């Protein structure tokens, strides 16, 4: 009964600042009936915190010597735990990489393929302007994903183009 009273009184005191008129109406049903049953006024109740009354299992069964031995054993095993965590992180990275690569669509082009390149927006372009321009031929593969292009007349473009800006041309 005392613990229940303590919790109610602590709840009523609370952290919230409420005006006196609001406080009386919002919390009127909380502790007053219990206080009247016990025959004490509100100001005479002693509030004992629940922490002082109850001890948990760890506090009751604590042994300093056993705790020191367990702490030393944990320090001996910390390298093994670190290795296990590193292995787990590597497996997680590999799973994320595989999930990403499953969704990526590769654009592979070969020498001689005809492609369209993404249109440059250098000047004022209206919304009806084409997104892709020209018909270009791949002349050289610099590295995977980078290609040198030339137009149909045989004129080489000034810079290499990435595969994300190229699209296969079907004639």
Beta strands, then each sheet from edge to edge (+ up, - down):
strand 1: 114-118
strand 2: 132-143
strand 3: 146-151
strand 4: 161-162
strand 5: 166-168
sheet 1: 4+ 3- 2+ 1- 5+
end
